[in-house]
């Protein structure tokens, strides 16, 4: 059986990497509303072998009203569910 533990220090380190990815113009896994991004942690086995792993937010490409005009943005499903996004039809 595998257990998972999220290590916060490693997660901070990963945010730095994703910032560099934005500057490079590559699409990244980040919510446009709440800035939720990729989290890094470890997979910890019973024999205590540590393997690095990542968690990605569930992002959806939606048409929303941003500053009065419709725009396609990447939003996490939690923001969609809680009604933080004003959808454009
Ligand atoms: Zn969000």
PDB file of the backbone (N, CA, C, O) and the ligand in Angstrom, with CONECT records:
HET     ZN  A 101       1
ATOM      1  N   UNK A   1       0.852  -1.207   0.000  1.00  0.00           N
ATOM      2  CA  UNK A   1       0.000   0.000   0.000  1.00  0.00           C
ATOM      3  C   UNK A   1       0.882   1.250   0.000  1.00  0.00           C
ATOM      4  O   UNK A   1       1.931   1.303   0.642  1.00  0.00           O
ATOM      5  N   UNK A   2       0.418   2.241  -0.738  1.00  0.00           N
ATOM      6  CA  UNK A   2       1.168   3.493  -0.854  1.00  0.00           C
ATOM      7  C   UNK A   2       0.491   4.591  -0.045  1.00  0.00           C
ATOM      8  O   UNK A   2      -0.734   4.701  -0.012  1.00  0.00           O
ATOM      9  N   UNK A   3       1.310   5.389   0.597  1.00  0.00           N
ATOM     10  CA  UNK A   3       0.803   6.540   1.344  1.00  0.00           C
ATOM     11  C   UNK A   3       1.340   7.811   0.688  1.00  0.00           C
ATOM     12  O   UNK A   3       2.425   7.805   0.106  1.00  0.00           O
ATOM     13  N   UNK A   4       0.594   8.877   0.783  1.00  0.00           N
ATOM     14  CA  UNK A   4       1.070  10.142   0.203  1.00  0.00           C
ATOM     15  C   UNK A   4       1.164  11.222   1.266  1.00  0.00           C
ATOM     16  O   UNK A   4       0.304  11.346   2.138  1.00  0.00           O
ATOM     17  N   UNK A   5       2.235  12.001   1.168  1.00  0.00           N
ATOM     18  CA  UNK A   5       2.440  13.147   2.061  1.00  0.00           C
ATOM     19  C   UNK A   5       2.836  14.337   1.195  1.00  0.00           C
ATOM     20  O   UNK A   5       3.724  14.221   0.350  1.00  0.00           O
ATOM     21  N   UNK A   6       2.179  15.489   1.401  1.00  0.00           N
ATOM     22  CA  UNK A   6       2.557  16.695   0.675  1.00  0.00           C
ATOM     23  C   UNK A   6       3.556  17.482   1.504  1.00  0.00           C
ATOM     24  O   UNK A   6       3.311  17.786   2.671  1.00  0.00           O
ATOM     25  N   UNK A   7       4.685  17.809   0.887  1.00  0.00           N
ATOM     26  CA  UNK A   7       5.724  18.557   1.586  1.00  0.00           C
ATOM     27  C   UNK A   7       5.652  20.004   1.109  1.00  0.00           C
ATOM     28  O   UNK A   7       5.824  20.288  -0.077  1.00  0.00           O
ATOM     29  N   UNK A   8       5.395  20.915   2.046  1.00  0.00           N
ATOM     30  CA  UNK A   8       5.142  22.302   1.655  1.00  0.00           C
ATOM     31  C   UNK A   8       6.385  22.983   1.092  1.00  0.00           C
ATOM     32  O   UNK A   8       6.272  23.806   0.183  1.00  0.00           O
ATOM     33  N   UNK A   9       7.560  22.660   1.608  1.00  0.00           N
ATOM     34  CA  UNK A   9       8.781  23.333   1.127  1.00  0.00           C
ATOM     35  C   UNK A   9       9.041  23.002  -0.346  1.00  0.00           C
ATOM     36  O   UNK A   9       9.454  23.867  -1.118  1.00  0.00           O
ATOM     37  N   UNK A  10       8.799  21.768  -0.723  1.00  0.00           N
ATOM     38  CA  UNK A  10       8.989  21.355  -2.111  1.00  0.00           C
ATOM     39  C   UNK A  10       7.936  22.029  -2.997  1.00  0.00           C
ATOM     40  O   UNK A  10       8.222  22.379  -4.142  1.00  0.00           O
ATOM     41  N   UNK A  11       6.720  22.211  -2.473  1.00  0.00           N
ATOM     42  CA  UNK A  11       5.659  22.857  -3.240  1.00  0.00           C
ATOM     43  C   UNK A  11       6.028  24.294  -3.568  1.00  0.00           C
ATOM     44  O   UNK A  11       5.753  24.766  -4.672  1.00  0.00           O
ATOM     45  N   UNK A  12       6.649  25.001  -2.622  1.00  0.00           N
ATOM     46  CA  UNK A  12       7.081  26.376  -2.859  1.00  0.00           C
ATOM     47  C   UNK A  12       8.134  26.409  -3.969  1.00  0.00           C
ATOM     48  O   UNK A  12       8.114  27.280  -4.839  1.00  0.00           O
ATOM     49  N   UNK A  13       9.037  25.457  -3.918  1.00  0.00           N
ATOM     50  CA  UNK A  13      10.099  25.360  -4.918  1.00  0.00           C
ATOM     51  C   UNK A  13       9.488  25.172  -6.305  1.00  0.00           C
ATOM     52  O   UNK A  13       9.970  25.747  -7.281  1.00  0.00           O
ATOM     53  N   UNK A  14       8.439  24.374  -6.391  1.00  0.00           N
ATOM     54  CA  UNK A  14       7.818  24.106  -7.672  1.00  0.00           C
ATOM     55  C   UNK A  14       7.118  25.332  -8.239  1.00  0.00           C
ATOM     56  O   UNK A  14       7.071  25.516  -9.455  1.00  0.00           O
ATOM     57  N   UNK A  15       6.571  26.175  -7.360  1.00  0.00           N
ATOM     58  CA  UNK A  15       5.940  27.407  -7.838  1.00  0.00           C
ATOM     59  C   UNK A  15       6.928  28.278  -8.592  1.00  0.00           C
ATOM     60  O   UNK A  15       6.572  28.919  -9.582  1.00  0.00           O
ATOM     61  N   UNK A  16       8.174  28.301  -8.121  1.00  0.00           N
ATOM     62  CA  UNK A  16       9.217  29.057  -8.821  1.00  0.00           C
ATOM     63  C   UNK A  16       9.395  28.549 -10.241  1.00  0.00           C
ATOM     64  O   UNK A  16       9.549  29.336 -11.175  1.00  0.00           O
ATOM     65  N   UNK A  17       9.375  27.241 -10.400  1.00  0.00           N
ATOM     66  CA  UNK A  17       9.526  26.634 -11.722  1.00  0.00           C
ATOM     67  C   UNK A  17       8.369  27.045 -12.629  1.00  0.00           C
ATOM     68  O   UNK A  17       8.588  27.388 -13.791  1.00  0.00           O
ATOM     69  N   UNK A  18       7.117  27.015 -12.100  1.00  0.00           N
ATOM     70  CA  UNK A  18       5.954  27.341 -12.932  1.00  0.00           C
ATOM     71  C   UNK A  18       5.980  28.803 -13.365  1.00  0.00           C
ATOM     72  O   UNK A  18       5.502  29.128 -14.452  1.00  0.00           O
ATOM     73  N   UNK A  19       6.537  29.703 -12.521  1.00  0.00           N
ATOM     74  CA  UNK A  19       6.677  31.107 -12.905  1.00  0.00           C
ATOM     75  C   UNK A  19       7.586  31.241 -14.116  1.00  0.00           C
ATOM     76  O   UNK A  19       7.322  32.031 -15.022  1.00  0.00           O
ATOM     77  N   UNK A  20       8.658  30.460 -14.119  1.00  0.00           N
ATOM     78  CA  UNK A  20       9.584  30.487 -15.250  1.00  0.00           C
ATOM     79  C   UNK A  20       8.895  29.968 -16.514  1.00  0.00           C
ATOM     80  O   UNK A  20       9.157  30.447 -17.618  1.00  0.00           O
ATOM     81  N   UNK A  21       8.020  28.995 -16.338  1.00  0.00           N
ATOM     82  CA  UNK A  21       7.283  28.435 -17.473  1.00  0.00           C
ATOM     83  C   UNK A  21       6.369  29.486 -18.093  1.00  0.00           C
ATOM     84  O   UNK A  21       6.226  29.536 -19.315  1.00  0.00           O
ATOM     85  N   UNK A  22       5.735  30.344 -17.247  1.00  0.00           N
ATOM     86  CA  UNK A  22       4.857  31.411 -17.746  1.00  0.00           C
ATOM     87  C   UNK A  22       5.655  32.366 -18.632  1.00  0.00           C
ATOM     88  O   UNK A  22       5.204  32.756 -19.709  1.00  0.00           O
ATOM     89  N   UNK A  23       6.858  32.739 -18.158  1.00  0.00           N
ATOM     90  CA  UNK A  23       7.697  33.672 -18.915  1.00  0.00           C
ATOM     91  C   UNK A  23       8.100  33.070 -20.260  1.00  0.00           C
ATOM     92  O   UNK A  23       8.264  33.791 -21.244  1.00  0.00           O
ATOM     93  N   UNK A  24       8.258  31.751 -20.296  1.00  0.00           N
ATOM     94  CA  UNK A  24       8.633  31.079 -21.536  1.00  0.00           C
ATOM     95  C   UNK A  24       7.486  30.959 -22.524  1.00  0.00           C
ATOM     96  O   UNK A  24       7.693  30.539 -23.663  1.00  0.00           O
ATOM     97  N   UNK A  25       6.281  31.321 -22.107  1.00  0.00           N
ATOM     98  CA  UNK A  25       5.139  31.300 -23.010  1.00  0.00           C
ATOM     99  C   UNK A  25       4.488  29.931 -23.141  1.00  0.00           C
ATOM    100  O   UNK A  25       3.653  29.737 -24.025  1.00  0.00           O
ATOM    101  N   UNK A  26       4.845  28.983 -22.291  1.00  0.00           N
ATOM    102  CA  UNK A  26       4.250  27.653 -22.344  1.00  0.00           C
ATOM    103  C   UNK A  26       3.020  27.636 -21.434  1.00  0.00           C
ATOM    104  O   UNK A  26       3.036  28.209 -20.345  1.00  0.00           O
ATOM    105  N   UNK A  27       1.956  26.973 -21.892  1.00  0.00           N
ATOM    106  CA  UNK A  27       0.750  26.904 -21.066  1.00  0.00           C
ATOM    107  C   UNK A  27       1.039  26.147 -19.780  1.00  0.00           C
ATOM    108  O   UNK A  27       1.675  25.093 -19.785  1.00  0.00           O
ATOM    109  N   UNK A  28       0.554  26.710 -18.678  1.00  0.00           N
ATOM    110  CA  UNK A  28       0.819  26.095 -17.387  1.00  0.00           C
ATOM    111  C   UNK A  28      -0.493  25.758 -16.697  1.00  0.00           C
ATOM    112  O   UNK A  28      -1.553  26.264 -17.067  1.00  0.00           O
ATOM    113  N   UNK A  29      -0.408  24.906 -15.700  1.00  0.00           N
ATOM    114  CA  UNK A  29      -1.590  24.499 -14.954  1.00  0.00           C
ATOM    115  C   UNK A  29      -1.810  25.458 -13.797  1.00  0.00           C
ATOM    116  O   UNK A  29      -1.338  25.214 -12.687  1.00  0.00           O
ATOM    117  N   UNK A  30      -2.530  26.554 -14.053  1.00  0.00           N
ATOM    118  CA  UNK A  30      -2.801  27.527 -13.006  1.00  0.00           C
ATOM    119  C   UNK A  30      -4.183  28.138 -13.229  1.00  0.00           C
ATOM    120  O   UNK A  30      -4.546  28.492 -14.350  1.00  0.00           O
ATOM    121  N   UNK A  31      -4.950  28.256 -12.137  1.00  0.00           N
ATOM    122  CA  UNK A  31      -6.298  28.838 -12.226  1.00  0.00           C
ATOM    123  C   UNK A  31      -6.189  30.355 -12.374  1.00  0.00           C
ATOM    124  O   UNK A  31      -5.381  30.988 -11.695  1.00  0.00           O
ATOM    125  N   UNK A  32      -7.006  30.944 -13.269  1.00  0.00           N
ATOM    126  CA  UNK A  32      -6.965  32.389 -13.498  1.00  0.00           C
ATOM    127  C   UNK A  32      -7.614  33.164 -12.365  1.00  0.00           C
ATOM    128  O   UNK A  32      -7.360  34.360 -12.214  1.00  0.00           O
ATOM    129  N   UNK A  33      -8.453  32.503 -11.559  1.00  0.00           N
ATOM    130  CA  UNK A  33      -9.180  33.192 -10.482  1.00  0.00           C
ATOM    131  C   UNK A  33      -8.400  33.105  -9.163  1.00  0.00           C
ATOM    132  O   UNK A  33      -8.098  34.131  -8.553  1.00  0.00           O
ATOM    133  N   UNK A  34      -8.075  31.893  -8.727  1.00  0.00           N
ATOM    134  CA  UNK A  34      -7.497  31.719  -7.394  1.00  0.00           C
ATOM    135  C   UNK A  34      -6.003  31.408  -7.419  1.00  0.00           C
ATOM    136  O   UNK A  34      -5.401  31.225  -6.361  1.00  0.00           O
ATOM    137  N   UNK A  35      -5.384  31.343  -8.617  1.00  0.00           N
ATOM    138  CA  UNK A  35      -3.943  31.094  -8.754  1.00  0.00           C
ATOM    139  C   UNK A  35      -3.508  29.707  -8.274  1.00  0.00           C
ATOM    140  O   UNK A  35      -2.331  29.476  -8.000  1.00  0.00           O
ATOM    141  N   UNK A  36      -4.466  28.794  -8.177  1.00  0.00           N
ATOM    142  CA  UNK A  36      -4.107  27.434  -7.756  1.00  0.00           C
ATOM    143  C   UNK A  36      -3.279  26.786  -8.863  1.00  0.00           C
ATOM    144  O   UNK A  36      -3.656  26.814 -10.035  1.00  0.00           O
ATOM    145  N   UNK A  37      -2.152  26.208  -8.475  1.00  0.00           N
ATOM    146  CA  UNK A  37      -1.254  25.616  -9.456  1.00  0.00           C
ATOM    147  C   UNK A  37      -0.858  24.198  -9.112  1.00  0.00           C
ATOM    148  O   UNK A  37      -1.533  23.507  -8.348  1.00  0.00           O
ATOM    149  N   UNK A  38       0.242  23.784  -9.688  1.00  0.00           N
ATOM    150  CA  UNK A  38       0.749  22.431  -9.482  1.00  0.00           C
ATOM    151  C   UNK A  38       1.366  22.321  -8.091  1.00  0.00           C
ATOM    152  O   UNK A  38       2.113  23.200  -7.662  1.00  0.00           O
ATOM    153  N   UNK A  39       1.048  21.237  -7.393  1.00  0.00           N
ATOM    154  CA  UNK A  39       1.632  20.980  -6.082  1.00  0.00           C
ATOM    155  C   UNK A  39       2.552  19.768  -6.197  1.00  0.00           C
ATOM    156  O   UNK A  39       2.257  18.811  -6.912  1.00  0.00           O
ATOM    157  N   UNK A  40       3.655  19.828  -5.489  1.00  0.00           N
ATOM    158  CA  UNK A  40       4.604  18.724  -5.524  1.00  0.00           C
ATOM    159  C   UNK A  40       4.692  18.087  -4.148  1.00  0.00           C
ATOM    160  O   UNK A  40       4.647  18.772  -3.126  1.00  0.00           O
ATOM    161  N   UNK A  41       4.815  16.778  -4.138  1.00  0.00           N
ATOM    162  CA  UNK A  41       4.968  16.056  -2.879  1.00  0.00           C
ATOM    163  C   UNK A  41       5.681  14.749  -3.131  1.00  0.00           C
ATOM    164  O   UNK A  41       6.383  14.590  -4.130  1.00  0.00           O
ATOM    165  N   UNK A  42       5.496  13.823  -2.224  1.00  0.00           N
ATOM    166  CA  UNK A  42       6.156  12.531  -2.394  1.00  0.00           C
ATOM    167  C   UNK A  42       5.167  11.392  -2.230  1.00  0.00           C
ATOM    168  O   UNK A  42       4.157  11.494  -1.534  1.00  0.00           O
ATOM    169  N   UNK A  43       5.509  10.290  -2.912  1.00  0.00           N
ATOM    170  CA  UNK A  43       4.793   9.040  -2.731  1.00  0.00           C
ATOM    171  C   UNK A  43       5.661   8.229  -1.780  1.00  0.00           C
ATOM    172  O   UNK A  43       6.822   7.948  -2.078  1.00  0.00           O
ATOM    173  N   UNK A  44       5.100   7.854  -0.641  1.00  0.00           N
ATOM    174  CA  UNK A  44       5.899   7.167   0.379  1.00  0.00           C
ATOM    175  C   UNK A  44       5.412   5.735   0.537  1.00  0.00           C
ATOM    176  O   UNK A  44       4.270   5.491   0.926  1.00  0.00           O
ATOM    177  N   UNK A  45       6.293   4.797   0.231  1.00  0.00           N
ATOM    178  CA  UNK A  45       5.908   3.385   0.311  1.00  0.00           C
ATOM    179  C   UNK A  45       6.066   2.872   1.729  1.00  0.00           C
ATOM    180  O   UNK A  45       6.600   3.562   2.599  1.00  0.00           O
ATOM    181  N   UNK A  46       5.601   1.667   1.950  1.00  0.00           N
ATOM    182  CA  UNK A  46       5.718   1.062   3.277  1.00  0.00           C
ATOM    183  C   UNK A  46       7.188   0.864   3.650  1.00  0.00           C
ATOM    184  O   UNK A  46       7.554   0.953   4.823  1.00  0.00           O
ATOM    185  N   UNK A  47       8.031   0.596   2.643  1.00  0.00           N
ATOM    186  CA  UNK A  47       9.466   0.442   2.886  1.00  0.00           C
ATOM    187  C   UNK A  47      10.186   1.792   2.905  1.00  0.00           C
ATOM    188  O   UNK A  47      11.416   1.852   2.930  1.00  0.00           O
ATOM    189  N   UNK A  48       9.408   2.862   2.893  1.00  0.00           N
ATOM    190  CA  UNK A  48       9.893   4.242   3.017  1.00  0.00           C
ATOM    191  C   UNK A  48      10.706   4.723   1.831  1.00  0.00           C
ATOM    192  O   UNK A  48      11.554   5.604   1.973  1.00  0.00           O
ATOM    193  N   UNK A  49      10.456   4.155   0.667  1.00  0.00           N
ATOM    194  CA  UNK A  49      11.080   4.682  -0.549  1.00  0.00           C
ATOM    195  C   UNK A  49      10.284   5.918  -0.958  1.00  0.00           C
ATOM    196  O   UNK A  49       9.061   5.865  -1.094  1.00  0.00           O
ATOM    197  N   UNK A  50      11.003   7.050  -1.155  1.00  0.00           N
ATOM    198  CA  UNK A  50      10.338   8.302  -1.496  1.00  0.00           C
ATOM    199  C   UNK A  50      10.449   8.571  -2.991  1.00  0.00           C
ATOM    200  O   UNK A  50      11.545   8.578  -3.552  1.00  0.00           O
ATOM    201  N   UNK A  51       9.309   8.793  -3.627  1.00  0.00           N
ATOM    202  CA  UNK A  51       9.268   9.114  -5.040  1.00  0.00           C
ATOM    203  C   UNK A  51       8.529  10.437  -5.204  1.00  0.00           C
ATOM    204  O   UNK A  51       7.431  10.606  -4.673  1.00  0.00           O
ATOM    205  N   UNK A  52       9.130  11.384  -5.942  1.00  0.00           N
ATOM    206  CA  UNK A  52       8.487  12.687  -6.148  1.00  0.00           C
ATOM    207  C   UNK A  52       7.278  12.533  -7.072  1.00  0.00           C
ATOM    208  O   UNK A  52       7.308  11.754  -8.024  1.00  0.00           O
ATOM    209  N   UNK A  53       6.219  13.285  -6.778  1.00  0.00           N
ATOM    210  CA  UNK A  53       5.048  13.270  -7.633  1.00  0.00           C
ATOM    211  C   UNK A  53       4.406  14.654  -7.630  1.00  0.00           C
ATOM    212  O   UNK A  53       4.715  15.489  -6.781  1.00  0.00           O
ATOM    213  N   UNK A  54       3.504  14.889  -8.594  1.00  0.00           N
ATOM    214  CA  UNK A  54       2.846  16.188  -8.709  1.00  0.00           C
ATOM    215  C   UNK A  54       1.333  16.019  -8.711  1.00  0.00           C
ATOM    216  O   UNK A  54       0.810  14.981  -9.117  1.00  0.00           O
ATOM    217  N   UNK A  55       0.640  17.053  -8.254  1.00  0.00           N
ATOM    218  CA  UNK A  55      -0.818  17.123  -8.333  1.00  0.00           C
ATOM    219  C   UNK A  55      -1.178  18.320  -9.208  1.00  0.00           C
ATOM    220  O   UNK A  55      -0.668  19.422  -9.003  1.00  0.00           O
ATOM    221  N   UNK A  56      -2.049  18.103 -10.171  1.00  0.00           N
ATOM    222  CA  UNK A  56      -2.489  19.191 -11.035  1.00  0.00           C
ATOM    223  C   UNK A  56      -3.922  19.581 -10.679  1.00  0.00           C
ATOM    224  O   UNK A  56      -4.741  18.707 -10.396  1.00  0.00           O
ATOM    225  N   UNK A  57      -4.244  20.894 -10.687  1.00  0.00           N
ATOM    226  CA  UNK A  57      -5.623  21.293 -10.435  1.00  0.00           C
ATOM    227  C   UNK A  57      -6.513  20.898 -11.616  1.00  0.00           C
ATOM    228  O   UNK A  57      -6.044  20.806 -12.750  1.00  0.00           O
ATOM    229  N   UNK A  58      -7.783  20.668 -11.347  1.00  0.00           N
ATOM    230  CA  UNK A  58      -8.729  20.309 -12.404  1.00  0.00           C
ATOM    231  C   UNK A  58      -9.163  21.587 -13.116  1.00  0.00           C
ATOM    232  O   UNK A  58     -10.138  22.225 -12.719  1.00  0.00           O
ATOM    233  N   UNK A  59      -8.436  21.955 -14.167  1.00  0.00           N
ATOM    234  CA  UNK A  59      -8.698  23.206 -14.880  1.00  0.00           C
ATOM    235  C   UNK A  59      -9.596  22.978 -16.088  1.00  0.00           C
ATOM    236  O   UNK A  59      -9.460  21.990 -16.810  1.00  0.00           O
ATOM    237  N   UNK A  60     -10.524  23.921 -16.291  1.00  0.00           N
ATOM    238  CA  UNK A  60     -11.428  23.872 -17.433  1.00  0.00           C
ATOM    239  C   UNK A  60     -11.307  25.184 -18.201  1.00  0.00           C
ATOM    240  O   UNK A  60     -11.207  26.255 -17.602  1.00  0.00           O
ATOM    241  N   UNK A  61     -11.317  25.093 -19.543  1.00  0.00           N
ATOM    242  CA  UNK A  61     -11.261  26.294 -20.374  1.00  0.00           C
ATOM    243  C   UNK A  61     -12.692  26.786 -20.551  1.00  0.00           C
ATOM    244  O   UNK A  61     -13.504  26.127 -21.201  1.00  0.00           O
ATOM    245  N   UNK A  62     -13.002  27.959 -19.965  1.00  0.00           N
ATOM    246  CA  UNK A  62     -14.366  28.479 -20.025  1.00  0.00           C
ATOM    247  C   UNK A  62     -14.380  29.889 -20.605  1.00  0.00           C
ATOM    248  O   UNK A  62     -13.394  30.623 -20.543  1.00  0.00           O
ATOM    249  N   UNK A  63     -15.553  30.245 -21.179  1.00  0.00           N
ATOM    250  CA  UNK A  63     -15.753  31.597 -21.694  1.00  0.00           C
ATOM    251  C   UNK A  63     -16.360  32.410 -20.556  1.00  0.00           C
ATOM    252  O   UNK A  63     -17.460  32.110 -20.093  1.00  0.00           O
ATOM    253  N   UNK A  64     -15.646  33.434 -20.109  1.00  0.00           N
ATOM    254  CA  UNK A  64     -16.102  34.214 -18.959  1.00  0.00           C
ATOM    255  C   UNK A  64     -16.003  35.701 -19.261  1.00  0.00           C
ATOM    256  O   UNK A  64     -15.294  36.120 -20.177  1.00  0.00           O
ATOM    257  N   UNK A  65     -16.732  36.495 -18.468  1.00  0.00           N
ATOM    258  CA  UNK A  65     -16.683  37.956 -18.603  1.00  0.00           C
ATOM    259  C   UNK A  65     -15.512  38.472 -17.761  1.00  0.00           C
ATOM    260  O   UNK A  65     -15.541  38.394 -16.533  1.00  0.00           O
ATOM    261  N   UNK A  66     -14.478  39.004 -18.437  1.00  0.00           N
ATOM    262  CA  UNK A  66     -13.321  39.564 -17.746  1.00  0.00           C
ATOM    263  C   UNK A  66     -13.212  41.035 -18.150  1.00  0.00           C
ATOM    264  O   UNK A  66     -13.027  41.347 -19.326  1.00  0.00           O
ATOM    265  N   UNK A  67     -13.329  41.938 -17.170  1.00  0.00           N
ATOM    266  CA  UNK A  67     -13.295  43.390 -17.402  1.00  0.00           C
ATOM    267  C   UNK A  67     -14.322  43.820 -18.455  1.00  0.00           C
ATOM    268  O   UNK A  67     -14.041  44.671 -19.299  1.00  0.00           O
ATOM    269  N   UNK A  68     -15.507  43.222 -18.393  1.00  0.00           N
ATOM    270  CA  UNK A  68     -16.600  43.636 -19.269  1.00  0.00           C
ATOM    271  C   UNK A  68     -16.645  42.994 -20.637  1.00  0.00           C
ATOM    272  O   UNK A  68     -17.593  43.216 -21.391  1.00  0.00           O
ATOM    273  N   UNK A  69     -15.625  42.191 -20.981  1.00  0.00           N
ATOM    274  CA  UNK A  69     -15.639  41.558 -22.299  1.00  0.00           C
ATOM    275  C   UNK A  69     -15.436  40.045 -22.169  1.00  0.00           C
ATOM    276  O   UNK A  69     -14.732  39.587 -21.269  1.00  0.00           O
ATOM    277  N   UNK A  70     -16.050  39.274 -23.064  1.00  0.00           N
ATOM    278  CA  UNK A  70     -15.908  37.817 -22.982  1.00  0.00           C
ATOM    279  C   UNK A  70     -14.503  37.360 -23.347  1.00  0.00           C
ATOM    280  O   UNK A  70     -13.902  37.856 -24.300  1.00  0.00           O
ATOM    281  N   UNK A  71     -13.994  36.412 -22.578  1.00  0.00           N
ATOM    282  CA  UNK A  71     -12.625  35.934 -22.761  1.00  0.00           C
ATOM    283  C   UNK A  71     -12.546  34.473 -22.357  1.00  0.00           C
ATOM    284  O   UNK A  71     -13.255  34.038 -21.450  1.00  0.00           O
ATOM    285  N   UNK A  72     -11.681  33.707 -23.030  1.00  0.00           N
ATOM    286  CA  UNK A  72     -11.507  32.311 -22.634  1.00  0.00           C
ATOM    287  C   UNK A  72     -10.378  32.222 -21.598  1.00  0.00           C
ATOM    288  O   UNK A  72      -9.242  32.615 -21.860  1.00  0.00           O
ATOM    289  N   UNK A  73     -10.718  31.698 -20.424  1.00  0.00           N
ATOM    290  CA  UNK A  73      -9.718  31.583 -19.356  1.00  0.00           C
ATOM    291  C   UNK A  73      -9.720  30.169 -18.798  1.00  0.00           C
ATOM    292  O   UNK A  73     -10.702  29.437 -18.923  1.00  0.00           O
ATOM    293  N   UNK A  74      -8.599  29.796 -18.179  1.00  0.00           N
ATOM    294  CA  UNK A  74      -8.492  28.504 -17.513  1.00  0.00           C
ATOM    295  C   UNK A  74      -8.911  28.687 -16.053  1.00  0.00           C
ATOM    296  O   UNK A  74      -8.306  29.468 -15.319  1.00  0.00           O
ATOM    297  N   UNK A  75      -9.940  27.968 -15.644  1.00  0.00           N
ATOM    298  CA  UNK A  75     -10.476  28.101 -14.286  1.00  0.00           C
ATOM    299  C   UNK A  75     -10.563  26.714 -13.654  1.00  0.00           C
ATOM    300  O   UNK A  75     -10.916  25.739 -14.317  1.00  0.00           O
ATOM    301  N   UNK A  76     -10.236  26.640 -12.364  1.00  0.00           N
ATOM    302  CA  UNK A  76     -10.359  25.362 -11.669  1.00  0.00           C
ATOM    303  C   UNK A  76     -11.827  25.088 -11.361  1.00  0.00           C
ATOM    304  O   UNK A  76     -12.630  26.013 -11.246  1.00  0.00           O
ATOM    305  N   UNK A  77     -12.164  23.822 -11.230  1.00  0.00           N
ATOM    306  CA  UNK A  77     -13.559  23.421 -11.049  1.00  0.00           C
ATOM    307  C   UNK A  77     -14.126  23.910  -9.721  1.00  0.00           C
ATOM    308  O   UNK A  77     -15.338  24.083  -9.588  1.00  0.00           O
ATOM    309  N   UNK A  78     -13.257  24.132  -8.740  1.00  0.00           N
ATOM    310  CA  UNK A  78     -13.728  24.633  -7.448  1.00  0.00           C
ATOM    311  C   UNK A  78     -14.258  26.067  -7.576  1.00  0.00           C
ATOM    312  O   UNK A  78     -15.284  26.408  -6.988  1.00  0.00           O
ATOM    313  N   UNK A  79     -13.539  26.919  -8.364  1.00  0.00           N
ATOM    314  CA  UNK A  79     -13.995  28.285  -8.596  1.00  0.00           C
ATOM    315  C   UNK A  79     -15.301  28.286  -9.398  1.00  0.00           C
ATOM    316  O   UNK A  79     -16.181  29.112  -9.156  1.00  0.00           O
ATOM    317  N   UNK A  80     -15.423  27.354 -10.358  1.00  0.00           N
ATOM    318  CA  UNK A  80     -16.644  27.254 -11.154  1.00  0.00           C
ATOM    319  C   UNK A  80     -17.823  26.873 -10.264  1.00  0.00           C
ATOM    320  O   UNK A  80     -18.908  27.441 -10.380  1.00  0.00           O
ATOM    321  N   UNK A  81     -17.601  25.916  -9.382  1.00  0.00           N
ATOM    322  CA  UNK A  81     -18.655  25.406  -8.523  1.00  0.00           C
ATOM    323  C   UNK A  81     -19.126  26.466  -7.540  1.00  0.00           C
ATOM    324  O   UNK A  81     -20.321  26.562  -7.257  1.00  0.00           O
ATOM    325  N   UNK A  82     -18.191  27.272  -7.011  1.00  0.00           N
ATOM    326  CA  UNK A  82     -18.542  28.264  -5.994  1.00  0.00           C
ATOM    327  C   UNK A  82     -19.046  29.570  -6.620  1.00  0.00           C
ATOM    328  O   UNK A  82     -19.291  30.541  -5.905  1.00  0.00           O
ATOM    329  N   UNK A  83     -19.202  29.599  -7.951  1.00  0.00           N
ATOM    330  CA  UNK A  83     -19.778  30.765  -8.598  1.00  0.00           C
ATOM    331  C   UNK A  83     -18.904  31.985  -8.658  1.00  0.00           C
ATOM    332  O   UNK A  83     -19.416  33.104  -8.694  1.00  0.00           O
ATOM    333  N   UNK A  84     -17.569  31.805  -8.670  1.00  0.00           N
ATOM    334  CA  UNK A  84     -16.650  32.936  -8.715  1.00  0.00           C
ATOM    335  C   UNK A  84     -16.433  33.434 -10.147  1.00  0.00           C
ATOM    336  O   UNK A  84     -15.823  34.480 -10.364  1.00  0.00           O
ATOM    337  N   UNK A  85     -16.939  32.672 -11.116  1.00  0.00           N
ATOM    338  CA  UNK A  85     -16.722  33.014 -12.523  1.00  0.00           C
ATOM    339  C   UNK A  85     -18.046  33.451 -13.138  1.00  0.00           C
ATOM    340  O   UNK A  85     -19.051  32.745 -13.045  1.00  0.00           O
ATOM    341  N   UNK A  86     -18.034  34.639 -13.777  1.00  0.00           N
ATOM    342  CA  UNK A  86     -19.223  35.093 -14.470  1.00  0.00           C
ATOM    343  C   UNK A  86     -19.167  34.585 -15.897  1.00  0.00           C
ATOM    344  O   UNK A  86     -18.396  35.097 -16.710  1.00  0.00           O
ATOM    345  N   UNK A  87     -19.983  33.574 -16.214  1.00  0.00           N
ATOM    346  CA  UNK A  87     -19.918  32.906 -17.504  1.00  0.00           C
ATOM    347  C   UNK A  87     -20.518  33.775 -18.616  1.00  0.00           C
ATOM    348  O   UNK A  87     -21.511  34.471 -18.405  1.00  0.00           O
ATOM    349  N   UNK A  88     -19.904  33.722 -19.792  1.00  0.00           N
ATOM    350  CA  UNK A  88     -20.428  34.380 -20.974  1.00  0.00           C
ATOM    351  C   UNK A  88     -21.107  33.324 -21.841  1.00  0.00           C
ATOM    352  O   UNK A  88     -20.603  32.209 -21.973  1.00  0.00           O
ATOM    353  N   UNK A  89     -22.254  33.677 -22.434  1.00  0.00           N
ATOM    354  CA  UNK A  89     -22.989  32.695 -23.252  1.00  0.00           C
ATOM    355  C   UNK A  89     -22.719  32.960 -24.730  1.00  0.00           C
ATOM    356  O   UNK A  89     -23.239  32.250 -25.590  1.00  0.00           O
TER     357      UNK A  89
HETATM  358 ZN    ZN A 101      -9.615  28.518  -8.918  1.00  0.00          ZN
END
